[in-house]
């Protein structure tokens, strides 16, 4: 069988063809793009890639770089320092609006240009300007999984007409939002916006955010979970500027658009999406890209608020081995252990206590355990131990490193059920 997914995506592209909108021309070089290019790529959190249309066409990343550079600033400078400099409130205004907090001059959020210039300044501070741009280029490259280059022609073209960004940077400098030279900030920010990508690159970057900061193909943990959560929160409320509310209610996928025609969307835990088509609407967002996202969201139930119920399947199987005092109840768990799935597990043990003296939790099919899941599991193990049960864990992937229950008791850990059987 051939996977239906590429055929479906091709259908989406065909259904979303629309020649309305206009190329960005305030950056002269962007007005040279082929207006009919259209591409769509999906990358799952597991790294499966589905891509259709002009997905080899390269374009400059523009504002789609903003969430990633914000993430870099958070990672390098820490939350406190970044939040001191850039707020996280939606501005409800266009991307290039002079939108600063009244008394402090603090940019309202990192997705509008004012905040993105400040985020660039945070990365730049203490470095030479070329070093800051290089650290951003290199971050974007590891997110994409290939070496990305800067389109110097687009950068030079934008620098020639960067009146608004120069004004914004000077205003920020005037408010002492940063101490570095505003011209250096503008130049670095514009070069950051001129990193060249395809929809495949963007979808991989988006999928890294969907996968909790782990690049799904290389397996590299690029951002911490905390940074990802912050970046996605800000994208959800501010990523689509003055269309943020409409976008969240209709499409429901945290997203970021750029004036060259790229859009990324992230469905946390599930997938990253990227669309490219250079004709823009009045918000500076790709017309065909918006249509494609809307269609995908509706067809595939991707709206964030349309969440599947994931908890109920945590206990894959319960079985009893052996007889008499040697008998062991094995609870085979699966999926992700977060709060609600751990709650299902607790309830399963409370409502139907094991009839044996020995109990094993088999985590072989557990994919990830959030800290709350780990705490609840360990708490449960401690309580069962106090009740007189012998509890062991099958944990080949090391989900419970050094499982100390806080009761001075460590359950025995095996790599497989076979090993458990052989050794007991
Ligand atoms: N480099 C562009 C600018 O600052 C990015 C804007 C965007 O993509 N929305 O104007």
Boltz pocket constraint, residues with backbone or C-beta under 6 A from the ligand:
constraints:
  - pocket:
      binder: B
      contacts: [[A, 61], [A, 62], [A, 63], [A, 64], [A, 95], [A, 96], [A, 113], [A, 158], [A, 165], [A, 189], [A, 190], [A, 193], [A, 257], [A, 258], [A, 259], [A, 260], [A, 284]]
      max_distance: 6.0
